[in-house]
Amino acid sequence: MALLQLDGVSKSFSGVQALHGINLTVEAGEVHALIGENGAGKSTLIKLLGGVYTPDEGTIRFNGEAVHYSSPHEAKLAGIHTLYQEFNLLPQQTVAENIFLGSEPHTRFLPLIDWNKMRSQARDILAMLGLTIDPNQRVCYLSVAEQQMVELAKMMHAQPRLLLMDEPTASLSQREVNALFALIRHARQRGIGIVYISHRLNEIMDIADRATVLRDGRRVITVRVGETTPEQLIRLMLGKAVNSRFSRPARIPGPEMLRVENLTRRAAFQNVSFELHAGEIVGLAGLVGSGRTALVRAIFGLDMPDSGTIYVEQRPVSIRTPRDAVNLGMGLLPEDRHEQALLLDMSTRENISLAKLGQAHSSPIIDMQSEQALADRYIRKLRIKTPSADAKTRFLSGGTQQKIVLSRWLAAHPRILIFDEPTRGIDVGAKIEIYRMMGELAAQGIAILMISSELPEIVGLCDRALVMRSGRLIMTLNREHITEEALLSGAMGDSA
């Protein structure tokens, strides 16, 4: 008997059909991946299982019984827990307090919390998961990866039967992903079923037993991961064959477009020097906290460096604000699109045209026709899934929002583009389109600096790679020497 069984499950929102008659089973002790493009229905399905939504049609069976959860709390009581990208932790409370929140042990004769017992049991749970986190440490002082582990420890304490994971590795480095996968394997050995969503096919191939492909809200097929290939999964997701995810011919670099010399921002990075040429794609690799994002923020004027010099087209420049950077021909796709890139209550059209206001708006009165034409062009070019150009950005998927930010900079025609995790939260089909566009931009002479935690992207796309560790640039690799092993070795400290 399957741990979880879905029969003909459907869900619609305001007349838009999100899921069509989904049939699915998950076995105890199985990692079952859900894959598909943005808008395929993966997150909607997770929310149905976790009690956020209720199905319009069909039956969900858990432990052999038909269930109908009206809230996430009901689903948790039944043994179904969801791990989202956004953590559900109390940052000012300790690790132990977060793990036992709502189920604190009490003293034998008085209705008081037994703090010693709680800390001791928390330490045992963390040790069982192979973690060395101090149970007395406040959560706000932990790294993102450590908070992820505390969230998982909290769930394991509740003894779940089914874990739902929606892009759990989006903010983690490869080393931290490996640690999370060790915990997932531990949960699998205990007979816990796991439904796992990820856009990273290498993760699916590594951790999943079976994978179900969704397309346009419909189940396409369920396959055993060990009997398929990433290329076959991509073809199933897109409904067509894809020749190559990476197709970047070797090019001769053009003139120097950007150079930094001994750039330093104390406690973030020290004495970083490199150059970037027209027509190059240069990758910036390193673990989370290595200083990659802090470096590009300083280059773009979001933070002020303490010392060092920035040159644009071989001229020393002063970049004190992002406006200075934009005026010098730079564009930045930041890591956090919600906080740093998008105006969520503005429309798709308005967000796309923000960096090109001078061309789209030729007078104090907005030229709506030009702005609409600009938005329509990039909606088609990047296959942006939006009901219309007037749809509020807040209500679009994460991958669609990322494409809108990219469209904005492409519309502004910069000479230097800085991408900080450009494909985070984007499905495989959209990634392929972005890879192709990056190649086209480089062919047009645009200089591109790209941060990516996905090492295959660095290997497949970049002409050179820079590796940072502990705030220092410790390695520069030419195209022929860029390998995942070399990048990870430098980032983790196995090379000088």
N, C-alpha and C positions, 0 to 999 in steps of 0.2 A: 504493500500500500504506500502510495506517494505521501510525503509529508505535506505537500501543497499541490492542489490541483485546480486549474481554472478551466471552466467549460463555457464557451460562447460569451465571454465577458466583453461588454461594449460600454463606451462612455462618450458623451458629447457635451459640448459647452456652447451655449447660445446658438445652437443649430449647427455647429462645426463638429464633425465626427472625429474624435481623437483616437478611439480604439474601436475596431470592428471585429467582434466575435473571436476573441483571443482564446486559444486552447494552449495550456502550458502545464507541465508538471515539474516539481522540484523534489528530489529525493533527500532523505536525511543524510548528512555527511557529504553533500554535493555542493560544489561551487558552480552555479548556473549563471552564465553571463547573458546580459541583454545588450545587443548591439544594434546600431542603426544610425542614420543621419539625424541631425537636429530636427525635431518635429515628428519623428517616427513613432513616438508614443511611449518611450522608455520611462521617463520620469512620471508620466501620468499613471502608468501601470504600477510603479513603485508606490505611488501615493494611494492607489486603490488598495494595495495589499497592506499598507501601513495605517489605514483608517482615516486618511485625510479626505478622500473622496469615497463615495459609494457607487457601485456600478449601476448603470441604467438597465442592463440586461445581463443574463448569465449567472453562473454560480461559482463561488469561491469555496473550496473545501480545504480545511486545515485539520490535520490529524484525523482525516476521514469524515469529519462533520462539516456540514454546510454552515458557513459563518457570515455574519453581516455586521461589520464594525462601524459604529457611527462616529468614532473619534480615535485619534492615535492612542489615547489612554486605554481604551478598550482593547486595541490590538496588542499593546504592551502587556496587559494583564493576561492575555492569551498566550504570550511568548513570542510575539513578533516585534522586533526592534529595528529602527531605521537609523543609519549613520549617514548624515548629509555632509556636504562640504562645510556648511556653517555649523559650528559646534554649539551644543546645548549645555554649556558649562557656566558655573558661577565663578567669574575670574578672581574675585577677592576671597573666595573660600579655598581651603586646602584641597589637595588631591584626595585625601581620605574622605573629607566632607562631601566632595562631588561624587565619589564612587558610591557612597551610602545614602545619598540624598533621598529622603522619604522612607528609608528602611534602616535607620540608625539602630544599633543594638542598645538596649537599656540595662541599667543595673537590676540586680535580682529582686530587690525589695522596694525600690523607689522608682518612680517614673522619670528617671534622669538618664541622659545619654552616657553610656559607658565609653568614655573617650579612649581609654587605653585599649579596650577590646576592639574598637573601631579602627584605630591605627594599626594594631597588630594584624587584624584580618585584611586590611587594605594592603599591608606589606606582603602578606601571603598571596593575595590575588595578583599583585604586581610581579612577584617572584615567579608565580606559576606561568605568567605570560612572558617571562624572561626579561622583565623590565627592572631597572635600577633606580627608578624615580623615587624621591623622598616623599612619603605620604603626608609629611607635615608642610611641604612646600606649597605656597599659594599658586594657583593655576596661572595667574597673570604673569608669573615669572618664567613660565615654561615656554619652550619653542613651539612652533606650530605642530611639528611632528610629535612632540611629547604630549601636547594637548589632544592630538588625534588618538594617541595610545591610551590616555586617560579616559577618553570617550568610549573606547572599545572595552577597557577594563570595567567601566561602569555598566556596560551592557552585559559583559560576561558575569559580573556579580549577580545580575538579575536572572541568570540561567535561562537565556533565550532558547527557543527551539528553531527560530528562523531569523537570520540577519539580512537586512536590506541595505545595500551600500550603493550610493549614488555618487560617482566620481570621487571616491575617497582619497585618491592620490594626487588630485589637481594641484595642491600646494606643497607637495613633497619632492625632495630630491631622490635620486636613484637609491642612495643608501637607506633613506628613510622608507622608501617603497619596499625595499627588501625586508626591513624590520616589520612593516605592516603585514607583508605576505607571510612571514613566519608566524604571526599571530593568527592569520586566517587559516593557515594549515593546522595550527593547534586546535582552533575551533572546529574544523572539519573532522579532525580525529575524535572529537567528543560527540560526533553525530549531529552537529548543528548544520542546518541547511543555510546556504548563502546565495542570495541573488545579487549579482555584481554588475554595475553599469560602468563602462569606461570607453572613452574614445581611443585609448592607446591599445592597439592590437597586440603589441608585444606583451602587455600585461595579460590580456585574454589568453594568449598562447601559453603563458607561464603558469597562471593560477587556476584557470577554469577547467572543469570536467566536460561540460556541455555549453553550447552557446545557442541562443535563439535570436534569429535575425528578424527585426521589425522594419517595415517600410510603409510609410503613409498610414500608420495605425493598424496595420495588418501583420499577422505572423507569416513570414515567408517560409521559414524552415528552422528546425532544430537539428544541430549537428554535434557529433563528438569532436572536441577540439583536437584530440590527437590524430584524427583521421582527416584533417583539412589543413589548409595553408592560409596565411594572411591574404594572399591574392584572391583566393576563392571566397573568403569572407567579404572582401571589398566588393567583388563582383555581385555577390548576393545582396549586399547592402544597397548598392547603387542600381542594380538591375542591368548592369552592363560591364563589359570587360574594361580594365584599366591597364595600360601598357606598363606604366612605371610611376611610382609615387615621387621619385626623384629623377629628374632629367636635366642636369645642369652641365653644359659643355664647358671645358676649360677655356678661360678667356685671358687675354693679356690686359692687366690693369692699366687704367688711364692715369691722368694727373692726380696728384694728392688733393683730396677734398677736405679731410679732417685730420688733425694731428693734436695729440695731447702730450705734454712733456711734464713729467714729475708732478702730476696732479695728485693732490692730497686733501682729504677731509678727515680730520682726526677721529679715531674710533670707528671709521667706516672703510677707508682705503688709504694706501700710502704709496707715493712715488710711482704712479702708473703712467707709462709712456707707450704710445702706439700710434700708428697712422692708418688711414683708411683712404683708398683710392677709388676714383670713378670706375663704375662697372664691377666692383668687388662686392661679394657678400662675405663678411667676416663674422664668425661666430664667437660669442662670449660665453664660455662654459664655466662651471663651478657649482659647488654645493650651495644649498640655501644658506644665506648668511655670509657668503664669501666676499660680498661687496659689489656684485655685478649691478644690481639695480641702483645702489647708492651712486655708483660711478656714472651711469647714464643720466640719472637725475641731476647730477652736478653739471654734466656736459650740456644738458638742455635748459639749465637755469632754474630748476626747481629747488635746488639746494646750492649754497655758495661753498666752493672749495676754500680751504685755508691757504693753499699755495699751489703753484704750478701755472702753466700757460696752455691755452687752447688756441689752435690755429685753424682757420677756415680758408681753404684755397691759398694756403701758405702765408696768410696774413694773421698776426695776433689779434684776437678779438676779446671783447669784454661781454660776457653773457651773464647778466644779472637777473633776468626774468625769462620765462618761456617766450614772451613776445620778441625779445632780442634774438632768441634762437630761430623763431619762425621767420623773422625778417632777414636772417642770414641764410635761409633756404633749408632749414631743418624741419623734420616732422618726427613726432614720438608717439608710438602706440604703447601706452603704459601697461604695467602688469595688472593694475586694479582698474578695470574699465568703469565700474560704478562710481568710485570716489574721484577718479582723476581724469576721466575722458568724456563721460556722457552727461547730458542734461536729461534725466530720465522722464521728466514731464513734458519735454518737447518732442516733436514728431520726428519720424525717420528723416523726412526731408530737411528739417531745420538742423538736425545733428550732422547730416552729411555736408551741408553747405557752410558750417561754422568757420572752417579754416580758409574759406574762399569767399568771404563776405564781400571783399572789394571787387571781385569779378562778377559774383552772382547779383550783387546789389550795386548798381552803378550810380545811385543817388540815395539821399536820405530815406526815400520811399523804397521799400523792398520790391525788387523785380520778381514777383511770384512766378512768372512764366519761365524765367531763366533758372530760378531755384528749383522749380518742378522738373525742368528738363535735365538738370544736373542730377537730381535724385533718381529720376527714372533710369538714367543711363547706368548708374552704379548699382541700382537694384537689379537690373538685368545682368550686368557684367559679373557680379558676385553671387548671383542667385540668392538674394536676400529674401527670406521668407517673411513677408509682412502683408497684412490684409490690404494696405495701401500706403502711400508715402506719407499720409497724414496720421498713421497709427502712432500712438504714444510709445516711445522706446521702452518705457518701464515694463510693458506687458509682452515684450518679445523675448524669445529664448536667449540664453547666454551666448550661444554661437552666433545668432543673428546680430546681437548687440556688438560683438567683436568685429563682425564684418562691416557694420556701420562706421565704427571708428576707423577701420582701415580705408573705407571708401572716402572718408573725410580727407585723409592725408593724400590719397591718390588723386583726389580732385584738386588739391592745392599744388601739385607738380613740384615737390621739393627736390633739391639736389642731393640731400643727405637724409636717409630714413633710419630711425632707430626703432627697432621692434623688441619689446620686452615680452617674451612668451607669446608670440603672435598667434599660435594655434591652440592655446589653452582653452578647453571647453568647446572645441569645434570638432565636428564630426569628420570622418575620413574624407568624404567627398569634398567638403569645404577646404580641408587641409590641402588636398591636391590642387584645388583652384588657387589657393594662396601661394603654394610652392611655384606654380606656373607663373603667376603674376610677379613674384619676386624675381624669377629668372628673366622675365620680360623687362622689368624695371632696371635690372642690372645691365641687360643688353642695351638699354637706352642711355646708359652712362650714369645711372643713379648709384650712389655709394650707400651700401646697406650694412648696418651693424645690428646683429641679431643675438639677443639672449634667448637661450632655450635650455630647458632641463631635459628635453628629449634628445638623447645623444645621437640617434639615427638622423635627426634633422641636421645637426651640426656636420655629421659625416657626409650626408648626401647632398647638402646644399652649398657648403661653404668653400671658398677659395683658401681661406686661412682661418685658423682658430686660435683664440686667446684663452688661456686657462687661468682663473683666479682662485686663490686659496688664502683665507684669513686676511682679506683686504689687500693682497699683493698680487700683481701679475707675475706668475711664476713660469709661464711656458707659452711660446708661440709656435704653432705648427703650420707648415705649408700643406697644401692640399694632399700631396702624396703620403704624408705622414699622419693625417687625421684618421684615427681609429677610435672606436668606443673604448678600447682598452687603454690607449694613451690618454684620452680625455679623463677617464675615471681615475687612472693612476695619478695624474697630476692633481686633480681636484681633491683626492683623498690623502695626498701627502706621501705617496709611494715613490715619487720622483722629486728631484730637486729642481 
